Amino acid sequence: YILSRDHEYKNGTCAGCGDHIGPVITQQPESVQQEIGKKFAITVKAEGEGLTYQWYVKEAGAKAFKVSSNKTSAYAYTMQSYMKGRQVYCVITDKHGNSYTTQTYILRRQATITKEPATVAYAKKNAKVSVKITAVGEGLKYTWYVKDKNAKSYSKSSVTTATYTTTMSASVNGRKVYCVVTDKYGQTTKSKTCTLYANTTITKQPAS
């Protein structure tokens, strides 16, 4: 709102000059991060007379923005792999022709675990046992958490790869493990839990 000796703006209208200010934004949208196949929405809220909305988009790697077919207050779709890195903004125009352009917002693909670890994993004593997950996302980091059979809570492992590997022993038998995947934006996704068991081994066969 602009106040001066001769002009006073009230509710978007300039008393004494007949001009109009542009739409008033009451809620700015934000960039979104969503898993593939799940819905998202970038919503802008504004006040004004006879408001219309026009979204503009620029794909990752493109040189310029293009007019979108979306003419609503919400840029709402289902996240697809090709949308990663897409930039969008909205131009809001009132019936007097005054317009407001929002900031530019980015669509990011959230880290998604595409293959969970097995529910259980078996190995013979002194043999290697591995648990693996597969995930997609940007700049992924892996943190494994473990809880041994008699432990009260999980503790952070030193393993930082998509595969957790250890040697089966009496202390490992019954251990539970899970992984937290973190992308470069700090968003996290937690895997299912896997339990490590020792195979039963007959050390001496009965006589014939």
ZAZA-774762 format. One line per 8 residues: number of its first residue (from 1); their letters; for each residue z, x, y of N, C-alpha, C. Coordinates in pm, whole numbers, padded with zeros to 5 digits. Atoms other than C-alpha are relative to their C-alpha. Layout:
BEGIN
NUM = a = Z X Y Z X Y Z X Y; ... .
***
This chain:
BEGIN
1 = yilsrdhe = 00000 00084 -00118 00000 00000 00000 00000 00088 00125; 00011 -00077 -00124 -00090 00126 00347 00054 -00086 00115; -00056 00072 -00114 00115 00020 00652 -00038 00072 00129; 00027 -00057 -00132 00007 00074 01012 00037 -00104 00104; -00038 00092 -00108 00064 -00088 01351 -00084 -00128 -00006; 00091 00114 -00007 -00240 -00315 01316 -00031 -00063 -00135; 00039 00051 00131 -00282 -00357 00941 00118 00007 -00095; -00106 00004 00099 -00041 -00459 00670 -00057 -00056 -00130 .
9 = ykngtcag = 00054 00043 00129 -00141 -00480 00305 00108 -00075 -00077; -00091 00081 00081 00029 -00757 00106 -00078 -00058 -00117; 00064 00054 00121 -00059 -00845 -00255 -00148 00039 -00009; 00136 -00048 00013 -00374 -00637 -00232 -00092 -00040 00113; 00085 00047 -00109 -00501 -00800 00089 00048 00059 00132; -00033 -00057 -00131 -00513 -00641 00433 00006 -00113 00103; -00017 00104 -00102 -00369 -00887 00683 -00055 00051 00133; 00054 -00036 -00131 -00575 -00871 01003 -00128 00079 -00006 .
17 = cgdhigpv = 00126 -00074 00005 -00872 -00671 00873 -00098 -00058 -00101; 00090 00067 00094 -01011 -00878 00590 -00045 00086 -00115; 00039 -00087 00110 -01053 -00578 00359 00094 -00022 -00119; -00082 00013 00121 -00915 -00557 00007 00016 00139 -00062; -00017 -00123 00076 -00764 -00268 -00181 -00043 -00025 -00143; 00046 00014 00138 -00866 -00200 -00539 00106 -00055 -00092; -00096 00049 00098 -00697 -00317 -00856 00124 00089 -00005; -00126 -00073 00012 -00334 -00216 -00902 00030 00019 -00148 .
25 = itqqpesv = -00027 -00029 00141 -00265 -00042 -01235 00149 -00014 -00026; -00141 00021 00035 00060 -00161 -01390 00038 00074 -00129; -00028 -00079 00122 00027 00031 -01719 -00117 00093 -00027; 00103 -00098 00031 -00166 00352 -01768 -00012 00015 -00152; 00015 -00026 00143 -00314 00403 -02115 00034 00144 -00033; -00029 -00136 00046 -00246 00716 -02321 -00100 00039 -00108; 00081 -00048 00112 -00443 00934 -02558 00065 -00044 -00130; -00052 00048 00126 -00406 00822 -02917 -00030 00098 -00112 .
33 = qqeigkkf = 00019 -00081 00120 -00372 00992 -03252 00024 -00092 -00119; -00011 00095 00109 -00437 00792 -03566 -00069 00053 -00124; 00060 -00039 00127 -00519 00836 -03932 -00134 -00071 -00018; 00129 00061 00031 -00868 00765 -04059 00023 -00131 -00072; -00011 00130 00065 -00908 00400 -04153 00106 -00091 00058; -00103 00083 -00061 -00619 00275 -03938 -00038 -00035 00144; 00037 00050 -00132 -00644 00076 -03615 00077 00073 00111; -00064 -00057 -00118 -00566 00214 -03270 -00044 -00081 00122 .
41 = aitvkaeg = 00037 00069 -00123 -00575 00082 -02915 00044 00082 00120; -00032 -00056 -00130 -00590 00238 -02569 -00010 -00117 00098; -00005 00122 -00080 -00481 -00042 -02338 00041 00032 00144; -00034 -00014 -00142 -00478 -00054 -01959 00034 -00138 00055; -00039 00127 -00063 -00299 -00324 -01761 -00012 00015 00151; 00024 -00006 -00143 -00392 -00406 -01403 00017 -00138 00062; -00010 00123 -00076 -00342 -00669 -01134 -00107 00001 00108; 00103 00012 -00101 -00609 -00795 -00901 -00076 -00130 -00019 .
49 = egltyqwy = 00077 00124 00004 -00861 -01072 -00839 -00130 00019 -00077; 00126 -00001 00075 -01135 -01135 -01093 -00034 00134 -00060; 00019 -00135 00052 -01093 -00805 -01274 -00101 00004 -00115; 00090 -00029 00112 -01367 -00668 -01499 00026 00143 -00046; -00030 -00129 00060 -01343 -00369 -01732 -00127 00060 -00060; 00112 -00070 00060 -01602 -00111 -01830 00046 00136 -00050; -00041 -00127 00060 -01528 00174 -02070 -00120 00095 -00010; 00100 -00105 00014 -01719 00503 -02081 00049 00098 -00107 .
57 = vkeagaka = -00038 -00088 00111 -01725 00741 -02379 -00084 00128 00001; 00072 -00126 00019 -01821 01101 -02447 00046 00059 -00132; -00034 -00055 00131 -01837 01234 -02801 00032 00149 00013; -00032 -00143 00003 -01699 01577 -02888 -00129 00080 -00003; 00120 -00082 -00006 -01965 01831 -02793 -00109 -00056 00089; 00102 00060 -00087 -02162 01589 -02574 00017 00052 00143; -00002 -00052 -00136 -02251 01685 -02216 00045 -00103 00103; -00029 00101 -00101 -02201 01354 -02041 00056 -00127 -00064 .
65 = fkvssnkt = -00051 00129 00044 -02027 01018 -02065 -00113 -00103 -00004; 00095 00111 00010 -02218 00707 -02169 00075 -00132 00012; -00062 00132 -00013 -02153 00340 -02100 00029 -00056 -00138; -00039 00062 00126 -01963 00172 -02382 -00032 -00149 00006; 00020 00146 00005 -02025 -00185 -02497 00132 -00073 00020; -00132 00060 -00015 -01650 -00245 -02458 00025 -00038 00146; -00026 00050 -00135 -01576 -00461 -02154 00132 -00077 00006; -00132 00063 00002 -01216 -00557 -02232 00104 00098 00052 .
73 = sayaytmq = -00107 -00086 -00052 -00882 -00418 -02118 00053 00096 -00106; -00049 -00086 00109 -00826 -00251 -02457 -00117 00065 -00072; 00098 -00073 00081 -01034 00017 -02624 00062 00008 -00140; -00067 00016 00130 -00933 -00091 -02977 -00102 -00001 -00113; 00092 -00011 00113 -01109 00012 -03297 00078 00051 -00122; -00054 -00066 00118 -01049 00153 -03644 -00044 00145 00003; 00032 -00141 -00010 -01030 00532 -03645 -00095 00043 -00112; 00098 -00055 00093 -01329 00701 -03810 -00008 00151 00022 .
81 = symkgrqv = 00005 -00145 -00010 -01390 01069 -03878 -00087 00046 00116; 00091 -00042 -00106 -01678 01084 -03626 00059 -00022 00140; -00062 00026 -00130 -01446 00964 -03347 00088 00115 00048; -00091 -00108 -00036 -01238 01282 -03350 -00050 00074 00123; 00037 -00071 -00121 -01240 01437 -03005 -00073 -00084 00103; 00068 00087 -00096 -01406 01138 -02837 00088 -00020 00123; -00071 00023 -00125 -01308 01102 -02470 -00043 -00135 00058; 00030 00131 -00057 -01285 00763 -02299 00074 -00018 00132 .
89 = ycvitdkh = -00070 00045 -00121 -01200 00622 -01958 -00052 -00138 00036; 00037 00137 -00035 -01214 00279 -01799 -00013 -00013 00152; 00016 00035 -00141 -01344 00156 -01462 00032 -00148 00014; -00044 00138 -00022 -01167 -00159 -01344 -00047 -00042 00139; 00057 00046 -00127 -01339 -00360 -01071 00047 -00141 00030; -00039 00136 -00037 -01214 -00662 -00879 -00120 -00076 00057; 00112 00085 -00045 -01425 -00950 -00743 -00055 00040 00136; 00047 -00047 -00130 -01455 -00776 -00406 -00080 00129 -00011 .
97 = gnsyttqt = 00076 -00122 00020 -01624 -00475 -00561 00081 00126 00006; -00088 -00117 00001 -01323 -00244 -00530 00029 00040 -00144; -00018 -00045 00138 -01274 -00030 -00838 00105 00109 -00009; -00097 -00104 00032 -01021 00199 -01000 -00045 00065 -00130; 00038 -00073 00121 -01108 00469 -01253 00123 00065 -00061; -00116 -00057 00068 -00843 00563 -01508 -00023 00148 -00029; 00014 -00136 00049 -00778 00910 -01631 -00082 -00001 -00129; 00075 -00012 00125 -00969 01038 -01933 00098 00018 -00116 .
105 = yilrrqat = -00088 -00003 00115 -00811 00990 -02274 -00078 00044 -00124; 00064 -00063 00116 -00881 01157 -02607 00044 -00069 -00128; -00031 00053 00133 -00901 01016 -02960 00018 00119 -00094; -00027 -00109 00093 -00741 01252 -03209 00025 -00055 -00139; -00022 00040 00138 -00743 01228 -03585 00134 00055 -00047; -00131 -00043 00047 -00389 01238 -03718 -00011 00065 -00137; -00003 -00064 00131 -00311 01464 -04011 00021 -00104 -00108; -00006 00097 00108 -00367 01268 -04330 00004 00072 -00134 .
113 = itkepatv = -00006 -00056 00136 -00262 01359 -04684 -00096 -00079 -00086; 00103 00067 00081 -00564 01280 -04899 00030 00005 -00149; -00041 -00008 00140 -00407 01386 -05229 00147 00039 -00006; -00144 -00023 00008 -00035 01355 -05293 00032 00094 -00116; -00041 -00081 00115 00156 01596 -05519 00030 -00089 -00119; -00033 00075 00121 00215 01489 -05877 00146 -00046 00008; -00138 00050 00000 00529 01285 -05940 00093 00098 -00070; -00078 -00100 00073 00651 01543 -06193 -00091 00117 -00035 .
121 = ayakknak = 00075 -00119 00041 00546 01895 -06287 00084 00074 -00105; -00069 -00066 00110 00636 02076 -06611 -00046 00145 -00014; 00035 -00139 00030 00644 02444 -06704 00103 00056 -00096; -00092 -00068 00090 00796 02664 -06971 00089 00095 00080; -00091 -00094 -00064 01086 02889 -06886 -00073 00131 00030; 00060 -00125 -00048 00977 03198 -06687 -00150 -00011 00030; 00142 00021 -00033 00632 03045 -06630 -00011 -00057 00141; 00023 00051 -00134 00483 02957 -06294 -00021 -00151 -00003 .
129 = vsvkitav = 00022 00144 -00016 00497 02593 -06184 -00043 -00023 00145; 00056 00020 -00134 00290 02473 -05888 -00013 -00149 00032; 00019 00135 -00052 00276 02159 -05676 -00093 00012 00120; 00101 -00014 -00105 -00025 02105 -05448 -00029 -00133 00067; 00047 00117 -00073 -00125 01862 -05176 -00130 00036 00071; 00122 -00018 -00077 -00454 01812 -04993 00010 -00087 00124; -00011 00074 -00126 -00461 01708 -04627 -00116 00037 00093; 00102 -00025 -00101 -00710 01679 -04340 00063 -00020 00137 .
137 = geglkytw = -00053 00008 -00135 -00640 01727 -03969 -00033 00127 00075; 00030 -00114 -00086 -00648 01983 -03690 00118 00097 00003; -00102 -00104 -00007 -00456 02310 -03712 00121 -00028 -00085; -00109 00044 00086 -00247 02204 -04010 00094 00114 -00040; -00103 -00090 00050 00080 02375 -04101 00081 -00074 -00105; -00069 00061 00113 00277 02314 -04420 00143 00053 -00010; -00139 -00038 00020 00654 02315 -04466 00054 -00076 -00121; -00054 00061 00122 00810 02251 -04808 00152 -00006 00007 .
145 = yvkdknak = -00145 00019 00007 01161 02118 -04858 00040 -00021 -00146; -00043 00003 00141 01356 02154 -05183 00145 -00046 -00010; -00138 00040 00029 01670 02005 -05335 00024 00021 -00149; -00031 -00026 00140 01812 02147 -05656 00088 -00109 -00057; -00062 00111 00072 01974 01927 -05917 00141 -00031 00050; -00139 00022 -00042 02332 01974 -05795 00020 00007 00152; -00011 -00010 -00146 02255 02007 -05424 00017 -00139 00062; -00024 00127 -00068 02360 01735 -05176 -00115 -00038 00093 .
153 = syskssvt = 00106 00029 -00095 02065 01766 -04941 -00115 00098 -00017; 00118 -00086 00004 01720 01921 -04896 00018 00118 00094; 00002 -00118 -00087 01674 02267 -04752 -00145 00045 00017; 00134 -00046 -00032 01371 02426 -04593 -00038 00119 -00086; 00052 -00110 00081 01163 02648 -04820 -00075 00100 00087; 00078 -00101 -00072 00987 02967 -04714 -00150 -00017 -00024; 00142 00021 00031 00657 02836 -04855 -00068 -00072 00115; 00072 00057 -00115 00405 02761 -04578 -00147 -00026 -00030 .
161 = tatytttm = 00137 00031 00041 00088 02688 -04776 -00004 -00140 -00060; 00015 00134 00057 -00052 02368 -04925 00047 -00007 -00144; -00046 -00004 00140 00071 02480 -05268 00140 00061 -00006; -00136 -00052 00023 00436 02523 -05362 00004 00057 -00141; -00004 -00068 00130 00477 02776 -05644 00133 00070 -00018; -00124 -00070 00033 00790 02901 -05815 00000 00028 -00150; -00014 -00032 00143 00905 03034 -06153 00106 -00091 -00061; -00092 00093 00064 01067 02787 -06389 00119 00075 -00058 .
169 = sasvngrk = -00124 -00055 00053 01429 02864 -06473 00101 -00113 -00010; -00103 00103 00013 01752 02680 -06544 00036 -00059 00136; -00036 00049 -00134 01824 02655 -06170 -00112 -00083 00062; 00113 00074 -00054 01476 02523 -06094 -00018 -00134 -00071; 00017 00123 00078 01482 02259 -06370 00068 -00117 00071; -00053 00117 -00070 01525 01921 -06198 -00013 00008 00151; 00017 -00016 -00145 01438 02052 -05850 -00101 -00102 00054; 00090 00092 -00068 01279 01800 -05612 -00061 00070 00121 .
177 = vycvvtdk = 00068 -00064 -00114 01021 01913 -05354 -00090 -00102 00069; 00099 00076 -00076 00816 01751 -05079 -00050 00087 00115; 00062 -00080 -00106 00592 01877 -04799 -00013 -00083 00128; 00026 00060 -00131 00575 01799 -04426 -00119 00074 00061; 00121 -00056 -00059 00229 01853 -04278 00004 -00026 00151; -00003 00011 -00146 00217 01921 -03902 -00133 00046 00057; 00127 -00041 -00061 -00101 01927 -03693 00027 00071 00132; -00016 -00082 -00120 -00163 02123 -03373 00056 -00078 00118 .
185 = ygqttksk = -00057 00081 -00106 -00044 01830 -03161 00148 -00032 -00025; -00140 00021 00031 00299 01830 -03330 00029 -00125 -00080; -00019 00119 00082 00242 01511 -03527 00022 00039 -00146; -00036 -00037 00138 00389 01517 -03879 -00030 -00113 -00098; 00020 00093 00110 00313 01350 -04211 00075 00054 -00121; -00082 -00043 00113 00548 01361 -04508 -00062 -00044 -00132; 00058 00031 00131 00427 01378 -04868 00102 -00072 -00087; -00089 00054 00101 00573 01208 -05172 00080 00115 -00064 .
193 = tctlyant = -00087 -00101 00062 00841 01388 -05372 -00042 00025 -00144; 00031 -00040 00138 00773 01579 -05693 00124 00066 -00060; -00113 -00061 00070 01033 01681 -05951 -00051 00101 -00101; 00040 -00107 00091 01003 02007 -06144 00090 -00001 -00123; -00076 00004 00125 01106 02002 -06508 -00045 00115 -00091; 00031 -00101 00101 01124 02264 -06782 -00047 -00070 -00127; 00045 00053 00128 00925 02195 -07097 00104 00030 -00107; -00084 -00026 00115 01134 02158 -07409 -00075 00094 -00094 .
201 = titkqpas = 00064 -00102 00083 01060 02462 -07623 00082 00023 -00126; -00068 -00032 00128 01147 02508 -07992 -00006 00150 -00017; -00006 -00145 00014 01263 02864 -08022 00004 00046 -00144; 00000 -00034 00142 01305 02852 -08398 -00034 -00122 -00081; 00046 00112 00080 01114 02626 -08633 00086 -00013 -00126; -00073 00013 00127 01287 02479 -08939 -00078 00064 -00114; 00067 -00059 00117 01214 02640 -09271 -00076 -00107 -00076; 00076 00095 00081 00957 02480 -09497 00091 -00057 -00109 .
***
